[in-house]
Amino acid sequence: MANRWYVVHTNTGFEDRVKAWIEERVKSDGYEELIREVLIPTETIVEPVKGGKKKTSVRKFFPGYILVKMELNEKSWHFIRNIPKVIGFVGGKLKEGKIDPDSVPDIDEKEVMKIKRQIEEGTLKPKPRVTFEKGETVKVIEGPFSNFSGVIEEVKPDKGKVQVLVTIFGRTTPIELDFNQVEKI
C-alpha cells in the first residue's frame, strides 16, 4: 500500500507536542517505512501593538488537527492511536465494533501541496490579524506619511492593503498602504 495523507484529530493546543511524539516514536520504534511525514498547517500573522511596534505570531489553519503521510494498516493505525493526546483519525467506518483502517479517507496529494504552498506564502508574507472597514479613521504609522491621519476609502483584504484619504497641504489625497502601515485610532 502507498503512503497517503490522513487527518489525525488531536487535543487542541497539543498539535506540536503530538507531532514531536510521533517523530520521536517513529525513530525509536523503527517505523520510518510506515510513517513518512507529519504536517501542522500554520500561517504567520502580524499584529500592530502600541507604539507602532509589531508582534508576529503563528496561527494554526486547523486547530486540533494534523496531517500525517503514512502507509495506513493495522500496525500503523494502532501506532498513531496510541500516541498521547491523539483522539483518532478523521473518518472511517466501524467493522466488528472497531474502526476499519481501510475505510479511513485520505487527502489528495494535490490538496496537501496546496496547503504547503499556503504555509510557505504565509511565512513569506505574514497576514495582519486586524480588520479594517470603509469609513474608519486610521493613523499612518510607517512610511513617508507617518503620523498623518485619514479615512479609509477602500479595503483590499486579499492584498492586505487599504486606500486611505489623507489631507496633505489642504488637499485630500488617496494613498494605498499595507495593513501594517496603519493603525486604528
WOMO-V881273 format. One line per field, one symbol per residue. psi: psi as a letter, one per 30 degrees, with the letter a starting at -180 (. if undefined). Layout:
psi = ???
This chain:
psi = klklklkkklkkfgeeeeeeeeeeeeeefhgefejekkkjkllkkkkklkgglkkklkkkeikgklkkjljjaeeeeeeefgkkgkealkallkjhglkjfffkklkkeeeeeeeeeeeeeeeeikkkflklkkfkklkkfkafgkflllkkekkieffhlkkkjkjkhgkkkkkkllegfllk.
